[in-house]
Amino acid sequence: MPAVPAAADGKYRLLLVHAHPDDESIATGGTMAYFAHSGAEVSLLTSTRGELGEVIPAELKHLEQGLPGAVDDGGRGLARVREAELGQAVAALGVQQHFFLGQGLALAPGEPATVYRDSGMSWGSDGRAQAAAKVLPGSFSRAPLEEVAGHTAALIRALRPDVVISYAADGGYGHPDHVRTHQMTVAALELAATSADSQHAAWNVPLSYSILSDRAERPHDPAAEVFWIDGELAAKREAMRAHQTQILVEHNRFALSDLSFRPLSAREGFQLLRISATEHQARQGLLSPAGATAKRSLTDWLGYTLSSVLAGVLVAALGTMLHSRTSTLGDWQLPWGALLALVLLGSTITLLSAWARSVTMGLLLGIITYATCVIFSIPRGPAPLILGNLAGSLWLYGIAVVTLLSMLPALIAALRRKAKTQNR
């Protein structure tokens, strides 16, 4: 789970901000399902209802605006269909709460409820989306930034999310509603952190991330902090299939309105967008559930390795000092010192593995502890530090057992990650 403070009820809260119905499933569906099914509270904010989207099924083609013979209703009919599709998709992903911008909790106190329209788009000569030739009144991309940011800030204060995820500055592929959603989210994060409203106190979101684009012309900065989530493929596939007006899904591939199929994968990437000052001081990394990996420098690994070695030597020394302590219980000798030393070892392995986010570092600690104790068991002078009695055997050979048991949860998680990767 994310290395951020949990809410009072112990749950982590994620808020994802998207522009249109279907964006959430295509770009972040695997991640949303993974966190939702892991016990986190996942919420979704959608800016528009996708009134001007293209339509794939022939029987619904009359809902697509601007085509000959289409019903010219400003996209209201298509909006109703896409709202229903979105409801099915969020259920498939396990999303607990969904909001439309300008409605409910996503409405600034004292402001009238507002429906923000899909702005539409056209394709530029460079193959990227751009503004449509005609943008209708009430379109999201033309709404005042302070207005839509105020609505989003109100939702952030109400939900108090630990993590907020939305688009990068170019919206991924240039769609004006995606770009505006990024601008709105960034402004809302600052607004929510610096001011309260009549209903909720200010809330400084610990961490926010932008979605990595999979488009070749916009690779991510290789020096940036990037995280990958191996999400839930089956849930993502089901959610995308729910958006039948926009997406055609065939097993592990999908196509949009261009009917050009591409691979369907639940591996989704994110780049750090904003971090609060408090979190910057306390964090060791974000989005570190099973399946998330972060790029770490050689210096980081050297630090973790040195810490493992030093901790192993220290635990070996302390454990050896403790292990010979026993108590008599009738005819039995209770080697409580050796047992306490093994508890110390297991706790240290667990803590260091969590800190370093590495099974290898915990295993290294156990190996160093064992190797040091083997050296202690070599006779020097009258007697070795570790004798071949019950207490000595329990301490020396128990190190291997405790090391393996301490590694078991992490090893199980690694096997699950491997299985998920093979199913992508």
Salt bridges, closest charged atoms under 4 A:
ASP9 OD2 - ARG13 NH2 3.08
ASP22 OD2 - ARG82 NH2 3.65
ASP23 OD2 - HIS20 ND1 3.05
ASP23 OD2 - HIS178 NE2 3.16
GLU24 OE2 - HIS243 NE2 2.76
GLU41 OE2 - ARG13 NH1 2.89
GLU64 OE1 - LYS61 NZ 3.17
GLU83 OE2 - ARG49 NE 3.09
GLU85 OE1 - HIS243 ND1 3.97
ASP118 OD1 - HIS20 NE2 3.58
ASP170 OD2 - ARG128 NH2 2.96
ASP170 OD1 - ARG218 NE 2.71
ASP177 OD2 - HIS20 NE2 2.90
GLU190 OE2 - ARG274 NE 2.77
ASP197 OD2 - ARG157 NH1 3.03
GLU217 OE2 - ARG128 NH1 3.12
GLU217 OE2 - ARG215 NE 2.56
GLU225 OE1 - ARG283 NH2 3.16
ASP230 OD1 - ARG267 NH1 2.89
ASP230 OD1 - ARG424 NH1 3.08
GLU232 OE1 - HIS37 ND1 2.70
GLU250 OE1 - ARG253 NH2 2.68
ASP258 OD2 - ARG262 NH2 3.27
GLU268 OE2 - LYS236 NZ 2.83
